[in-house]
Amino acid sequence: MVRDGQPDATSAPFDVPTSARAYGWMLGGKDNYEVDRNFLLATLPSFPECVDIARQNRSFLYRAVRYLTREAGIRQFIDMGCGLPTDDNVHQVAQRFTPEARVVYVDFDPIVLAHGQALLADNASTTVISGDMRDQRAILDHPDVRRLIDFEEPVAVLFLSVVHHLTDADAPRRVLRTVIDQAAPGSYLGLSQVVADDPARGAAMTAHISGGGVPWQTRTPAELDAFVDDLAPVEPGLGNLADWRPDPDQPPLAPVDQDLVPYLGASKTNRGIYEYGGLLRKP
Ligand SMILES: C[S@@+](CC[C@H](N)C(=O)[O-])C[C@H]1O[C@@H](n2cnc3c(N)ncnc32)[C@H](O)[C@@H]1O
């Protein structure tokens, strides 16, 4: 169903898994359905590291937004493919360190929009819009983006754990670069995606996940590097997010559901597939 030009939660698919709901389950969330849980439980025997790498990505998000506000002085964010709200969402981390920070969340899943709007009902400097990140022009032209983001000032554009949802047919370099290439100097791009060091194993993962109905392309680290080769990586550069400025004292994520507990720690022995990314600065 569409109300006021925006889809509502009733238009979310219930017969195929969605990335937002399946990923949310791995973060300890409750807003998911049997189809999402069954999909993951069928995926994990072949790719047991997925629970760890989803959680490593979300922990990186906290450290990245903390860095951007506290050390880089960023006061505005566009979070592409923001996912379902959980603990320590981008605006909560950003506004903890920089109270005046402004955040636009973008996602194409109607459930994300419904939950996001409920969370943000009384936050004037943060909004969530329904948008497909493949159509960057429509996002840039959205009235809420124009109202909250000042493109004369540095901005952080986040594509966290979403680049694998862009296949090569989606022209991922164009998608990732549209905003940052026209943003003010001193802006930042944050990006991450699931990669495989062994292309054959990456191809098997792509076939499994996209075959289940979730748009997906596992890449190699070098393929992701090529999208951002002229931007300046923030130390320690792009890499396994588990190694990006680790902080044992950062707030913990919610515990996982009992069904997923057997997979915790699998990334320690399955090191060939991981979430790869980091932050880059536009000179
Ligand atoms: C794995 S979650 C990542 C959530 C969040 N960025 C994070 O790092 O915790 C991927 C999200 O991207 C969204 N997504 C996937 N393809 C999209 C597209 N073409 N446009 C907008 N959102 C998209 C999904 O709906 C989902 O919420």
The ligand as an ORCA input file, in Angstrom:
! r2SCAN-3c Opt
* xyz 0 1
  C      22.662     -5.410      5.599
  S      21.583     -4.049      5.854
  C      22.728     -2.785      6.409
  C      22.114     -1.787      7.369
  C      23.041     -0.696      7.859
  N      23.575      0.075      6.761
  C      24.165     -1.223      8.705
  O      25.317     -1.194      8.240
  O      23.948     -1.665      9.830
  C      21.252     -3.555      4.171
  C      20.140     -2.557      4.036
  O      20.217     -1.988      2.727
  C      18.900     -1.852      2.230
  N      18.972     -1.832      0.759
  C      19.353     -2.828     -0.071
  N      19.295     -2.431     -1.354
  C      18.857     -1.139     -1.339
  C      18.597     -0.177     -2.354
  N      18.770     -0.469     -3.651
  N      18.193      1.045     -1.965
  C      18.005      1.339     -0.661
  N      18.217      0.467      0.346
  C      18.662     -0.754      0.013
  C      18.145     -3.020      2.781
  O      16.743     -2.792      2.773
  C      18.734     -3.117      4.184
  O      17.998     -2.366      5.089
*
